[in-house]
């Protein structure tokens, strides 16, 4: 199994969808927009919120996210 730091709270379907797209680490998501993530089957608003919060805690953000958000 591939090592991942995607939070479990994002949900198994979202985690699988991210892995299938080649994203298994939070830092990789800084190059991805919310729209790209939502286009993946299994990634919804809940997963986006969990991912955003995990990124925020590391001082990171999704591509395209406003720095003041």
C-alpha positions as CSV (number, residue, x, y, z in Angstrom):
1,X,0.0,0.0,0.0
2,X,1.2,3.5,-0.8
3,X,2.1,5.8,2.1
4,X,-0.3,8.7,2.3
5,X,-0.8,11.7,4.6
6,X,-4.3,12.4,3.3
7,X,-6.5,12.7,6.4
8,X,-8.8,9.7,7.0
9,X,-11.6,12.1,7.6
10,X,-11.6,12.9,3.9
11,X,-13.2,9.5,3.4
12,X,-12.2,6.3,1.7
13,X,-13.8,7.1,-1.7
14,X,-11.9,10.5,-1.9
15,X,-8.7,8.9,-0.8
16,X,-9.0,6.3,-3.4
17,X,-9.8,8.8,-6.1
18,X,-6.9,11.0,-5.1
19,X,-4.5,8.0,-5.2
20,X,-5.9,6.9,-8.6
21,X,-5.1,10.4,-9.9
22,X,-1.5,10.1,-8.5
23,X,-2.0,12.3,-5.4
24,X,-1.1,10.6,-2.2
25,X,0.5,13.5,-0.3
26,X,-1.0,16.8,0.9
27,X,1.8,18.8,-0.5
28,X,1.0,17.5,-4.0
29,X,-2.4,19.2,-3.7
30,X,-0.9,22.7,-3.8
31,X,-0.7,22.3,-7.6
32,X,-4.4,21.2,-7.9
33,X,-7.5,23.4,-8.0
34,X,-10.8,22.7,-6.1
35,X,-12.5,22.3,-9.5
36,X,-10.0,19.5,-10.5
37,X,-10.6,17.7,-7.2
38,X,-14.3,17.9,-7.5
39,X,-14.2,16.4,-10.9
40,X,-12.9,13.2,-9.4
41,X,-15.6,10.6,-8.6
42,X,-15.6,10.2,-4.8
43,X,-14.4,13.8,-4.0
44,X,-17.1,16.1,-2.7
45,X,-17.5,19.2,-0.6
46,X,-16.8,17.4,2.7
47,X,-13.5,16.0,1.4
48,X,-12.5,19.4,0.0
49,X,-13.2,21.0,3.5
50,X,-11.1,18.3,5.2
51,X,-8.2,18.7,2.7
52,X,-8.3,22.5,2.9
53,X,-8.1,22.3,6.7
54,X,-5.2,19.8,6.7
55,X,-3.4,22.0,4.2
56,X,-4.1,25.1,6.2
57,X,-2.6,23.5,9.3
58,X,0.7,23.1,7.3
59,X,0.6,26.6,5.9
60,X,-0.4,25.3,2.5
61,X,-3.4,25.8,0.2
62,X,-5.0,24.4,-3.0
63,X,-3.9,26.0,-6.2
64,X,-6.1,29.0,-7.0
65,X,-7.2,29.5,-3.4
66,X,-7.0,33.2,-2.3
67,X,-4.3,33.9,0.2
68,X,-6.8,35.8,2.4
69,X,-9.3,32.9,2.5
